[in-house]
């Protein structure tokens, strides 16, 4: 009788743990299915936000600062998108791994490999977006540098025009006063 109670107790405990494990697996599978759908929604949501920033960045009527800020914001959106999408795909991998660990058949192996490939696909997609963002950051920085050089050249040209106007005025006064007069000689020296 005592041995029967121990066996019954062990069987009951095993059955409970099996049921709990099965429930956990079912719950994880449900979460993974939801995560797959959520990932598609995240792709659309973040793609829309990213595209809005790309439009600002590429709008040449905006200031260079606005365009650089938009490109930086695009980088932040890509970071957030990457994080959320990887969290969801990791949940799918975890569920597939759990199923494979329970039953190592071809169907479960293929599901696990599909989930792992999905993760690689997410990484590749994000990396492609990052490359585009980096290339545009470099282009915007170069454009900002070119604008600074252009502005400095304009300032130098303006100073040259001012100096020439002063010299022209001095020449006119020297001509009016006479080059050999004291005023003419003083103005000639001041011009130098």
C-alpha positions in Angstrom: 0.0 0.0 0.0 2.8 2.4 0.9 4.6 1.7 -2.4 1.4 2.2 -4.3 0.9 5.6 -2.7 4.5 6.7 -3.7 4.0 5.5 -7.2 0.6 7.2 -7.5 2.1 10.4 -6.1 5.0 10.2 -8.5 2.8 9.6 -11.5 0.5 12.4 -10.4 3.4 14.8 -10.0 4.8 13.8 -13.4 1.4 14.2 -15.1 1.0 17.7 -13.5 4.4 18.7 -14.7 3.7 17.4 -18.2 0.4 19.3 -18.3 2.2 22.4 -17.1 4.9 22.0 -19.7 2.3 21.4 -22.4 0.4 24.5 -21.4 3.7 26.5 -21.4 4.5 25.2 -24.9 1.0 26.1 -26.2 1.2 29.5 -24.6 4.7 30.1 -26.1 3.4 28.9 -29.5 0.5 31.3 -29.3 2.8 34.2 -28.4 5.1 33.3 -31.3 2.2 33.3 -33.7 1.1 36.7 -32.4 4.7 37.9 -32.6 4.8 37.0 -36.3 1.8 39.1 -37.0 3.0 41.9 -34.7 6.3 41.9 -36.6 4.5 42.5 -39.9 2.7 45.4 -38.3 5.9 46.8 -36.9 7.5 46.7 -40.3 4.7 48.7 -41.7 4.6 51.2 -38.7 8.3 51.8 -38.7 8.6 51.9 -42.5 6.0 54.7 -42.5 7.9 56.6 -39.8 11.2 56.1 -41.5 9.8 57.2 -44.8 8.5 60.4 -43.3 12.0 61.2 -42.0 13.5 60.3 -45.4 11.2 62.8 -47.1 12.3 65.6 -44.7 16.0 64.5 -45.1 15.7 64.6 -48.9 13.7 67.8 -49.2 16.3 70.4 -50.4 13.9 73.2 -49.4 14.6 72.4 -45.8 17.7 73.7 -43.9 20.7 71.4 -43.7 20.1 71.2 -39.9 16.5 70.0 -40.4 17.7 67.5 -42.9 20.5 66.2 -40.7 18.1 66.1 -37.7 15.7 64.0 -39.9 18.5 61.6 -40.8 19.4 61.2 -37.1 15.8 60.6 -36.2 15.7 58.0 -39.0 18.6 56.3 -37.3 16.7 56.2 -34.0 13.6 54.8 -35.7 15.8 52.0 -37.2 17.3 51.2 -33.8 13.8 50.9 -32.3 12.5 48.9 -35.2 15.4 46.5 -35.0 15.0 46.0 -31.3 11.3 45.3 -31.4 11.5 43.1 -34.5 14.3 41.0 -33.0 12.4 40.6 -29.7 9.5 39.2 -31.6 11.5 36.9 -33.9 13.5 35.6 -30.9 10.2 34.6 -29.3 9.4 32.7 -32.5 12.8 31.0 -32.3 12.2 30.1 -28.7 8.9 28.5 -29.4 10.3 26.6 -32.4 13.3 25.4 -30.4 10.9 24.2 -27.6 8.9 22.2 -30.1 12.0 20.8 -31.7 13.4 19.8 -28.3 10.2 18.0 -27.5 10.0 16.2 -30.8 13.0 16.3 -33.1 11.1 15.6 -36.4 11.7 17.2 -39.7 8.7 19.5 -39.4 9.9 20.9 -36.2 13.5 21.2 -37.5 12.2 23.1 -40.6 10.1 25.4 -38.3 13.2 26.1 -36.2 15.3 26.8 -39.3 12.6 29.1 -40.7 12.5 31.1 -37.5 16.3 31.4 -37.4 16.2 32.5 -41.1 13.5 35.0 -40.3 15.9 36.5 -37.7 18.6 36.8 -40.3 16.1 38.4 -42.7 15.3 41.0 -40.1 19.0 41.7 -39.5 19.6 42.0 -43.3 16.6 44.4 -43.8 17.7 46.6 -40.9 21.3 46.6 -42.2 20.2 47.7 -45.6 18.3 50.6 -44.1 21.3 51.5 -42.0 23.6 51.6 -45.0 21.2 54.0 -46.7 21.0 56.2 -43.6 24.9 56.2 -43.2 25.4 57.2 -46.9 23.0 60.0 -46.5 24.6 61.2 -43.3 27.9 61.4 -45.1 26.3 63.3 -48.0 24.6 65.7 -45.7 27.8 66.4 -43.8 29.6 67.0 -47.1 26.8 69.3 -48.2 26.9 71.2 -44.9 30.7 71.6 -45.4 30.2 72.9 -48.9 27.6 75.4 -47.7 30.1 76.7 -45.1 32.8 77.1 -47.7 30.4 78.9 -50.0 29.3 81.2 -47.2 33.0 82.0 -46.3 33.7 82.7 -49.9 30.8 85.1 -50.1 32.0 86.9 -47.0 35.5 87.2 -48.4 34.2 88.5 -51.7 32.0 91.0 -49.8 35.1 92.2 -47.8 37.0 92.5 -51.0 34.2 94.6 -52.5 34.2 96.9 -49.4 37.9 97.3 -49.5 37.8 98.1 -53.3 35.0 100.7 -52.6 37.2 102.4 -50.0 40.2 102.4 -52.3 38.1 103.8 -55.1 36.8 106.5 -52.8 40.4 107.3 -51.7 41.5 107.4 -55.3 38.7 109.8 -56.2 39.7 112.1 -53.3 43.4 111.9 -54.2 42.5 112.8 -57.8 40.3 115.7 -56.6 42.9 117.0 -54.1 45.9 116.3 -56.3 48.4 113.5 -55.9 51.2 115.9 -55.0 49.4 117.7 -52.3 49.8 116.9 -48.6 46.3 115.5 -48.5 46.9 113.4 -51.6 50.1 112.0 -50.3 48.6 111.2 -46.9 45.6 109.5 -48.6 48.0 107.5 -50.8 49.9 106.3 -47.7 46.6 105.4 -45.9 45.6 103.3 -48.9 48.6 101.1 -48.5 
